[in-house]
Amino acid sequence: MLTSVIVLLAACSSKQKETQPENQSSEFKYLVDEFADLKVMRYQIPDWDKLSLQQKEYLYYLGEAAKCGRDILWDQNFKYNLLVRKTLENILNTYSGDTSTNEYKQFVVYAKRVFFSNGIHHHYAEDKLIPEFPATYFQELLAKSNKEGFPLKEGQTIEAFGSFVQDIISNPQTYKMRKSNDETQDILLASSTNFYDGVSKKEAEDFYNKMLDPKDETPLSYGLNSRLVKKDGKLTEEVYKIGGRYSQAIEKVVYWLEKANKVAENDNQKKYTQLLMDYYKTGDLKTWDDYNIAWVQDTESTIDFVNGFIESYGDPLGIKATWEAVVNFKDMEATKKTNIISQNAKWFEENSPVDPRFKKKEVKGVSAKAIIATTLGGDCFPAPPIGINLPNANWIRKDYGSKSVTITNLMDAYDKAAEESPKSVSKEFTFSDEEYELGKEYGSITSVLTTDLHECLGHGSGQLLPGVNPNALMENSSSLEEARADLFALYYCADPKMVELGLLPSMEAAKAEYNGYIRNGLQIQFVRIELGKDVNQAHMQARKLISTWAYENGKGDNVIEKKVKDGKTYFVVNDHEKLRELFGLLLAEIQRIKSEGDYAAGKKLIDDYAVKIDPELHKEVRERYQALNLKPYGGFINPEIVPVEENGKLIDYKLEYPSDFLQQHLKYGKEYNFLKAEE
């Protein structure tokens, strides 16, 4: 499970050198580029010099493994993504025409948007990115670029190739949505994701439901690492493994994991990394479970990593996982607070407002730590989560526990980037100066706490009743799960226990968190969505569900009040205690839905509260935001870990901080290009 960034960041446009040494932190600029609705930042890696040479080498090898799965994600997102990307790369690398024209500048913006989203669909909104340059200009770009660099089929002319690619990227009637939630259509057939080929929703559900045994208390994650296709009228799985689908890229991942294992910190790391490599070689889901069990029990190592087919947000049915990677080491100082949360896991479970039947009888292996990311890859790059809780298998969580992390250097980068802007989205949507000052004083504190609660305990809380299908909530599972974890964090954020444990300075801090969450859920996040479109992304649906449900169900007591001042709409929390009660009630209901596998009730919550936006409010919110000239989405450039040799001997690994987003992606396109484009 991943926690996304819920704040909207400000921007500055400061031209940087291509790289910047790590010791110039006083001059470090976080914001380095902005285009369309996106801004690009850099993150620092503090405490690098405190690591040993062996630890740096370990992080370097793991980082290379994290970059090698890049092509996999692109192909998973859409079958022609690699074709489009290789075409864009060749134009950017070899175009000999005039690069000062408005059309070429529009082309560069389109290319950067595609790189940011790992494909031709928006990374959050899921809809197709349509270029602003004229369709006819595309043929000119091809004509003045090296023709040998394009992925043409045998015998295909450059004109035919250009027309084919041009239609893919420019035709608004084809491949409209990466992941569709449109219930008037079959959501699999209407989606452009590449997890299924010619398979309907019912066919996929029937295929995987037949594999499930209600009596199996340790079920495999069926379908997690495969593509389901129909061949000669029969369904079959193409498994992601060496010798199977994505073999060339997975071979490279394993190559670097093998090198990493030779310099691992301890035997525990070597054990679970070997299991991960065995899984990549066989595709066996039992080995995947064995790896997760071994991995989750390693709570002592300084260095850690995530690498694999893990999260199922991208699959309309919530079954199949995208490839991702995060390499990191422990933030020792920040981990002290997360340890307090994990050490009190039993108290949180016992005092939860949910039905006792749905609580864990015994809380096992809940570990939490703060980490410093060193390399992001796959579905975590360039727009990463700020928190992670794994593994996802419910039975492993129950029997062996879970590992939760908060990524402190990314959170710090988001905060520092916001400080580099003179304008504030929070100030624009906050009703009073008093409320705004409260948020300024406590916002960063409560943001870290709720992320820790969400990841460390929220996702790991509760249990399924015996015999309940883990995939029972199907296409609504991701949104409901994020809502459940959010509600857990919100409910406990305002518990006096937080002050007693030293996690909050006062209960006023909780008020700041509640105010900000409601503002975001009912207004601010809508700036990310085009007028007339619905909320589709799981984290955004979760926030809208919670905020709208609380607003509607608290109307009798005026818990949240809609106010208008100077023609602008605001949502103000009048009663924080009653709002907490509402959060508790909704948490209890969503836990019941998950524990019982109540698909109908979960679907009703999503349909009633999580999807539709009031068109007048939506228009107002976007106009107010656009006047601030800010960008709603943010992502990162990876630092470069560079080996340092002296007289032919490795003596160190240094950090460099690139500032050119486009150049990093072109570099990755050359160095981590392992899969062929779909023809």
N, C-alpha and C positions, 0 to 999 in steps of 0.2 A: 504494500500500500504506500502511496506517495502523498505528500502534502504539497500543494502548489502554493505559489506566492499569491496572497489575496490583496496586497496593496498595489496601487497604481503609482508608477514612478514618474518623477520629473526628469528634465533633460537639460543638458548643456551641449554646445558644439565647440569643442576645443580640439584643435589639430594636434596630433601626437606624433612622436617619432615611432618608427616601426616596432622597436623593442625598447624595454626599459629595465635596467637592472633592479634586482629585488631590494637593494638597500636604499633606494630613493623613495621610500614610503611617504616622506613629507611632501613630495612633488607628484605623487601618484594620482592619475586621473582615472576615474572609474568609467565615466561615460565617454565613448569614443565614436559612436555613429548613431544616426537615426534616419529612418526612411519609412514610408507608408505609415502603418500603425505600430511600428517597432522601434525599439532602441537597443543598442548593443553596449554591453559593459564588460569590464575586466574584473577579475577577482584575484586577490593576493593569496599567497600561501605563507602565513606566518609560521614562525618556529622551525623553518626549514633547516637552519644551521644547527639546530639542536639534535637533528637526526644523525645517526651514524652513516658511514659510507655504504654499509650493507643495506641499511633501511632505505636509503635513497635509491640504490640499485634495484631493490625490490619494487619500490614505487614506480620506477622507470619502466621495468618490464611489465608490470600490471597495467600501466598507462598505455603501453603499446598494444596490449591485448584489448584494452577498452576502445581503441580507435579502429581495430580491425573488423569490428562487426557493423561498421557504418553502412555498408551496402545492403546488409540484411534488412535493416529498418526501412531504408528507402524502398526496397522491393515489397516489403510487407504492407507499406502504406498504400501502394498503388502499382499495378503491374508494369506501367510504362514510366515510372519515376526515373529509373536508371537511364532509360533512353533519353528522356528529356534532360536529365542532369548532364550526361556526357555531351549532349548537343550544346548546352549552355556553356559548359567548360571549354569546349573546343572553340566556340566563338570568342569567348573572353580571352583565351590564350593566343588566338591566331588572327583575329579580325584585322584587316588592313585598311578598312575604310575610315571615314571621319568619325572620331570618337567625341567630338565637341557638339554634335547635334542634339537637339532635344529628344529625338527618337532614340538615339543610342543611350542617353541618360535614363530614359524610361525603361529601356531594355535592362540596364544594369540594376535598376531598382527591382524589376521583376525577378531577375536572377538571384538577387540577395534575399528576396522574400521566399523564393523556392528553397534556397539553402537553409534559411532559418527554419522553415517548416518541414524539412526533410521530405520535400515533395511538392506537388502542385496544388495541394489543398491546405487551407489555413490550419496552423497547428492547434488552434483552440476552437475556432468557429466551425471547422470541418468543411467549409464550403470551398469551391474551386477559386483559385487565384487567377483572375483574368488580367492579362497584360494591358497596359495603356497604350503601347505603341501600335501603330496600324498593322493589320495582318499582312499587308503587302510588304512591309518593311522586313519581315522575317526572312523572306526570300533573298533580299539584299544582303542581310547578315550572313546567310549561308554562302552566297555567291562570292563574298569577299573574305571567306575564311578557308583554312586548309581543309580541302574535301576529304583527304585521307584520314582526318581525325574524327569524322562522323561515323556512328555505328550503323552503317548501311547494311541491308541484307544483300546477299549475293545477287548480282544482276540488277539491283535497284538503282535508279538514277537519282541524282541529287535533287531534281525537281520533285519526283514522286516522294522521296524521303521528306523533303521540306513540307510538302502538302500534308503528309501524314502527321508529322509532329505539330505543324501549325494548327491543325484541327484539334489535336489533343489539348493544346494549351489555350486556344482562343475560342473554341466553340462553347458557348454557355449552356448548350442543351445536352452536352455529353459529360459523363463523369462528374455530375454536379456536386455530389457530397462524398467525402471520404468515408464517413460513417453516418448512415441515415437513421433517423428516428421517426420517419414519416410512416404512420400506421395505415395510411391509405394504400401503401405499397408493401411488398415483401421487403423487409429491411435489409436482408442479405443481398437480394438481387438489385436493390436500389443503391447499395453502397459500393464504393470504388476500392475498398480495402482488398488486399490480395490473400486473405485467409481462406477464401472459398472460391471455387470456380464452377459456375453453373449449378450451384446447390441452393435450394430454397431454405427458408427458415425452418419449416416443418421437417424437411428431410434431415437437416443438421441436428435438430433437437431429437428426432427419433433415433438417429445414428448414435448419438452419445448417451441418450437415456437408456438404450439397450445395454450399454457397458456397465451401468451402475448397479450395484447390489445394495439394497437398503440396509442389509445386515452387516455390511462391511464397515468396520469402524476406522479403518485406515485406507480410504479410497485413494487411488491414483488420480492425478490431475489430468484426466483424459482429454486429449485434444490440445493440450497446452502448447506443444512444440511440433505442430504439423499444419499442413495446408490440406483442406478437405476438398477433393475434386471428384467430378463425375466423369468416368471414362466408360464408353460403351454402355451407358445406362446404369453403371454400378459405381457406388461410392467407395473411394479409397483415400488413404492418408499418405501424403508425401512428407515424411518425417525430416525435421531439421537435424542433420547429423553429418559426420564425415562419411562420405559415400552416398549421402542422400541429398536433399535439397539444401542449398547454401553451403555445400561441402568446401568449396575453395576458400570462402571467408572463415568458416569454422576451423579449417586446418591452420590458418594463420593465428587465430585466437589461441588455439591449443599450443602452437609453437612458442608463443610468448609466455603462456602460462607455465610451460615446461621450464623455460629459462628462469621464470620467477620462483618456481618451487625449489630451485637449487640454492637460492639465497633467502629463503623464507626465514622468519624469525624463530619458528619453533615447529615441533612435530605436528601439532594440531593443525596449523595452517597447511602443512604438507599433506596431511591426511585428507582434508576436505577439498583441497585443490586437485588432488589426484582423483577424487570421486567426481568432481566437476568435469575433468578431462575425460574420464571414463564415460560419463553421460554424453558428452559431446561426440564421442566416438561411436556410441551405440544408439543414442536416442532413447534409452530405456528410462521410463518414468519412475520406476522403483529406485534406480540409481540416483535420479534427481531427488527423491525423498531422502535417501541415505545421505546425500550431500547436504541437504538443508538441515537435517538433524545434527550432523557433525558441525556444520557452520554455526548454527544458532547456539551451540554449547561453548563456543570459543568466545569468552568474554574478557580474556586477559590480554590478548595481543594488542600491540600499539597500532599496527597497520591492519587494515581490513579492506574488503572490496565486494562489490556486487557485480555479477557478470552472468548474463543468461537471458532466457525467455521467461519473463517474470510477471509483468503487469498485463491485465486483459482489458484495459480501458478502451483500446482501439478496436476491439472486436464488438460488433453490434450485439452479439449474444453473450459477451463476457466470458468466453471460454478460452480463446487463443491469445497467446502473449506476444508482445513485441520484444525485440532484443534491446537490452540496455546495459550500461556499465557506469559505476561510480567507484573511483579509487580514492582512498582517504587514510588519514591517520588520526589518532585520538587527540582531541583538544582537552588536555588534562585539567585546566582550570575550570572550564565551562562544564565539564562532566560532573563536577562535584554536586551541582544542583540537580542534574538529571538522575544521579544516583539516589537522591532523596526521594524522588518520585517512584523509582523502581523498588526501593526498599519498603515503600508503603503500599505496594500493589494490592496486598490482601485487604487493607483497610478500604481502599477505593472500591474493590469488587463487592465487599460486604455492605457498603453504604450506598451502593447504586440504587436509584429509584425504580429499577426494573423488577419484574416478577421474579421471586426466588427460584422458580423452575428454570429460568434462563441464565442464572448466574453460575459461574464455575464453582464447583465444590472445593477445589483446591487450585490455588494460583501457583503455577510453576514457571521457573526460569525466565521471569521478566527482566530483561536487561536493557539499560538505556545509557547512552553516552552522547556527548557532543563531538562532532568530527570536523576535520579540516579537509575539504576536497582538494585533490591534486589533479585529477583528470576526469572529465565527463565524457560519456560516449553513448551512442545509440539514442534511445528515446529520452535520455537525460541530457541531451546536448542539441542545440545550444540553450534551450529553455528547461532548466532542471527543477526538480522539487527542492524544497528546503527541509523536508523531513522524510524519513523512510521507516517503515515498519514491516519486517519480514521474519519468517516466510509467510506465504499467503494461505497455505493449507490449514484449514481449521483444526484438524486432528493433531497436526504437529504443534500448533500453538498450544493446544490443550495439554498435550502429553509432555512436551519438551520446552515450551515457552516461545518467546519471540525476542527479536533484537530490534531496538528502536534507536534511531539517530536523529539528531538535529544538526544541520550543516551550518556551522557558525560563520565560516568565512564568506559563504554566499549571502547569508542574512546581513552580514556586515556590509557587503558590497552593495546590496539593495539600499540599505540605510544611507551609506555614504553617497550613493548616486542621487538619492532624493535631496540630500543636503547641497548638492552642486546646482540645484535649480532654485531660482527665486520665487517660483510659483508653487502652490500647494493645492492638490485636489481635495484634501481633507478640509481645508479651510473653506473652500467653495461650497461644500455640501454639509457643513456643520452649522446648526441653527444659531448658536450663541458663542460669544467669546469664551465664556466660562467652560463650555463643553469642549471647545477647541484646545484650551490650555490644559484641561484634564487629559486629553489625548496626547498632547505633546509631552506631558510629564511622565505618563505611565505607559504609553503605547508600545514602546520597544520592549519593555519588561513583560507586559502581558502577551505580546506576540510570541516571545520565546517560550513562555510558560504554556500557552495553549497549544503551540506546536509540539512541545514535549508531551503534554497530556494526550493530544490527538494520536501521536505516533506510538508513544511508549505504552499507554494503557487503553486508549479508545479502541483501536483496531483489535487489540488482544483481549478485550473484555467479552464477557458473555459466552454462551455456548449454544450449539444446535441441539435440538431434541433428537433422541435416537431415531435413525432411519430417515432423517430429513436430507434431501438432495442438496449438496453444497451449491449447486447451480440453479436452485429452484426459482430464484428471482430474475434469472436470465438477463434480458437487456437492461433491466433497472437495477441490477445488483451493484454496479460500481457507484452510481449516484446515491443509493440508499446506504451503502457502506460508508461513503464519505460523510454523509449526513449524520450517521450514527456516531462516528468518531468525533465530528465537530461538536455534536450535542454533548458528548461525554466531557469534552474539554470545556465547553461553555458552562455546563452545570457545575463542575468542580472548581472552575476558575473563581466563582463567587462563593465558595465555601470558606468559612473562617479558618478551616484547617490549613489553607494555603498561607495565611499569615502566621499561624502557629508553627508551621514547618520552615518559615523563613523564605518562602517562595514568592510572596508578595509583601510589599512594605505596609500596605493597608488595604481595606476593602474598597477604598475609592478607586484603586487601580482596576478592580473588576468592573466598576461602572464604566470606565473608559473603554474596556474591551467590549462590553455589551453595546455601548453607543456606536463604536466603530463597526462592529459586525452587522448591526441592523442597517446602518448607512450603506455599507457595501452590498449587502444582500438585496436591499430594496431599491437601490439607486446606482451607486458608483460602478458596479461591475457591468451594468448595461452599456457603458460607453464602448465596451469591447464588441458589441453586437450591432450589425447593420440594421437600420430601420426595417421593420416588417418581418424580421427573422426571429426565430425562437431561440431559447437557451438550450444548447445541446451538450456542452461539455460537463463531465460528471461533477467536478468540484463546484462549478458555477450553479449547476442544478441543485446541489446540496445546499449551498448558501441561500438560494432563492426559496427553496422548499422551507427551510427553517424560518427564515425571516418573514415570509408571507404567511405561513401557518401561524406563527406567533402573533403577527399583526391582526389577522382575522379573528383568531380565537381569544385575543385579549381586548377586543373592541368594547366589550361590556364593562370592563374596568378601566378603559382608556390607558392600557398599559403602554402602547406605542401610539403616538398621536401624529397625524399628518397635518403639517402646518404650512401656510403660505405666507411669505414675507417678501415684499417688493417684487411680486410676481414669480418668486421662486419657491419650489416645493422642498420641504424638509420632513424628515421623520425623526421624532424626538421620543426617547424612552422616558416615560414619566414615573414608572414604578419598576425599579430593577429587581426587587425581591419577587414580585409576581411574574416578571419575565423569567426569572430563574425557575419558578414553579412550572411555567409553560414549557421551558426547555426540558425539564424533568419528565413531564407527561409525554412529550413527543419522543424523547429518548426511550421511554418504556415501550411505546407503541412500535417504534421501528425495531427495537430489539425483539419484540414479540414476532413481528413480521419475519425477521431473519431466522429466529429460532424455530419457528413453525413452518417456514417456507411458504408464507402466505402471499403468493404471487399477485392475486387480485387486489389485496389491500395495498401492497407496495406500489402497484401500477396506478392505483387511484390517487395515492399521495403525489406521485410524480406528475400525473396528468393534471391534477387540480391546483398544484402549488409551484411546480418546478420549471414549467416550460414557457408559458405564455407571458408576454410583457404588455402592460398597458401602453398603447401606441402614443398617447399624448404625453405621458410621463417619459417614455423612451425618447421621444423627440426633444423634450426639454433637457433631459440629462445630457444627451449628446451635444446639443447646442452649447450648453454651459461648459462642458468639458472642452469642446473644440476652441472656445474662446481663450482657454488657458494655453493652447498650443503645446500640449503634452502628448506623450505616446503611451497607450495603455498596456502594451506588452513589452517585456524585457527578456533578454537572453545574454549569453556570455561568449567571450573568446577564451579558449583554453590557454593557460600558461604553457610554455615549452620547457620541458626538462631536458637539459643538454649535457651529454657526457663531456668531461674535461680530462684530457690526457696530457701527460708530461713525459717526454722521452719514451713514447710508446706504451706508457703505463697509465691505467685509469686511476685518477687521484680524487675525482669529485664529480658531482652532478650540480650544475648551476641552473638557476631559473631565469627565463626571459619572458617578458610580457608583451606579446604582439599587440598591435593596436588596429590592424587592418582586418576587418571581418571577412571581406571578400577574399583576400589573399590567403587567409588560413584555410578557407574551404577549397580554394583551388589547389593549395598544397596537399590537403587531405585527399583530393580527387586524384592526384598523381601517386601519392605514397600508399594509399589504402584502397586501391581500386582492384577488387578481386572478382566481382561477379559480372557476367555478361548482361547486356541490356536485353529486355524482352523484345522479341521481334513481332 
